[in-house]
Each structure stands twice: as structure tokens, then as C-alpha cells.
């Protein structure tokens, strides 16, 4: 909820972070890996990480490794999302020709 404050919106800092845990920040110390899932469409963002959010609408999410004790952090994985059947699939990079194939397959 901390990431949905007016200050975060003004500064464009809406993606999940361990700081966004607010009163529960201590919990993140108990995890080896902390993942966050971000929905830029919720905040009316037109383009995120090179993906046209206006085309994907509610069908895209970004999973980020927020904290990772055993390796790299801050890695982002774009996901095709269908909430009606709880389906996630990793998307190709935004400049990959395979992206249009996936979009056509799912009528996006």
C-alpha cells in the first residue's frame, strides 16, 4: 500500500520494492528471495520496459526479483497474464519478432 501513496504516484515510483512493505519491512529479512508483481495498466502507464501497455491492457504483468540472497536482484520478467484462468506466460523481449506471434495467439 505504501507504493500507492500520492507521493509515489507523483514521483512515478509505483513498481514494488522492499521499501513498499511499509510497516512490514522486517518480514523481507526472513526471505531468501522476494518477488513482486507489478501491473502498470492499473496506473494508466502507456509504455513500460519497452512494452506497449495500451495494447496489452490488463493482460500484462511484470515479475521482479526484489531481494535475492543467493544471486542477482532487480531482474524483471515480463508476463502475459489471463486472470480469468490464472494463466501466466513469459513474454519475449519487446523488440523480438516472436512477441507479435504471442500477441496474435492471444488476440491482443
C-alpha positions in Angstrom: 0.0 0.0 0.0 2.9 2.3 0.6 3.6 2.4 -3.2 0.1 3.7 -3.8 0.6 6.9 -1.9 0.2 10.3 -3.6 4.0 10.9 -3.2 4.8 7.6 -5.0 2.4 8.4 -7.8 3.9 11.9 -8.2 7.4 10.6 -8.4 6.5 7.7 -10.7 7.7 5.1 -8.2 5.0 2.6 -8.4 6.8 -0.7 -9.0 7.1 -3.0 -6.0 10.2 -2.6 -3.7 11.0 -3.8 -0.2 10.6 -0.2 0.9 7.0 -0.5 -0.1 6.3 -3.1 2.6 5.9 -0.1 5.0 5.3 -1.5 8.5 6.2 -5.0 7.3 9.7 -4.2 6.1 11.2 -6.6 8.7 9.4 -9.5 7.0 11.6 -9.2 3.9 14.7 -10.1 6.1 13.2 -13.6 6.6 13.1 -14.4 2.9 15.9 -15.7 0.7 14.0 -14.4 -2.4 11.3 -11.7 -2.5 9.3 -11.4 -5.7 7.0 -8.5 -6.7 4.3 -8.4 -9.4 3.6 -5.1 -11.0 0.6 -4.1 -13.1 1.4 -0.8 -15.0 -2.1 -0.7 -16.6 -3.6 -0.1 -13.2 -1.8 3.3 -13.1 -2.6 4.2 -16.7 1.0 3.9 -17.8 1.2 3.8 -21.6 4.7 2.2 -22.0 6.7 0.2 -19.5 10.1 -1.5 -20.1 9.5 -1.2 -23.9 6.1 -2.9 -23.9 3.0 -1.1 -25.3 0.7 -1.3 -22.3 -2.2 0.2 -24.2 -2.3 -2.9 -26.4 -1.9 -5.5 -23.6 -4.2 -3.6 -21.2 -4.9 -5.9 -18.2 -3.1 -8.8 -19.8 0.5 -8.0 -18.8 2.4 -8.1 -15.5 6.0 -7.7 -14.6 7.6 -10.0 -12.0 10.6 -8.6 -10.4 13.2 -10.1 -8.1 13.2 -7.5 -5.4 15.6 -9.2 -2.9 17.7 -12.2 -3.5 20.3 -13.5 -1.1 21.7 -16.1 -3.5 22.1 -14.1 -6.6 21.1 -11.1 -8.7 18.3 -8.9 -7.8 16.3 -6.3 -9.7 15.7 -8.6 -12.6 12.4 -8.1 -14.4 10.4 -10.8 -16.2 7.5 -9.7 -18.4 4.5 -12.0 -18.2 1.4 -12.4 -20.4 -1.5 -12.7 -17.9 -5.0 -14.0 -18.1 -6.7 -13.5 -14.8 -9.9 -15.5 -15.7 -7.9 -18.7 -15.7 -4.9 -17.6 -13.6 -2.5 -18.1 -16.5 1.0 -16.6 -16.8 3.4 -17.0 -19.6 6.8 -15.3 -20.1 6.8 -12.8 -22.9 9.6 -12.3 -25.4 11.6 -9.1 -25.3 9.7 -6.1 -26.7 11.8 -5.9 -29.9 11.6 -9.7 -30.6 9.5 -10.7 -33.6 8.1 -13.6 -31.5 6.2 -11.0 -29.5 3.7 -10.4 -32.3 3.2 -14.1 -32.6 2.3 -14.4 -28.9 0.0 -11.3 -29.2 -1.8 -12.8 -32.2 -2.2 -16.1 -30.4 -4.0 -14.4 -27.5 -5.9 -11.8 -29.7 -4.0 -8.8 -28.2 
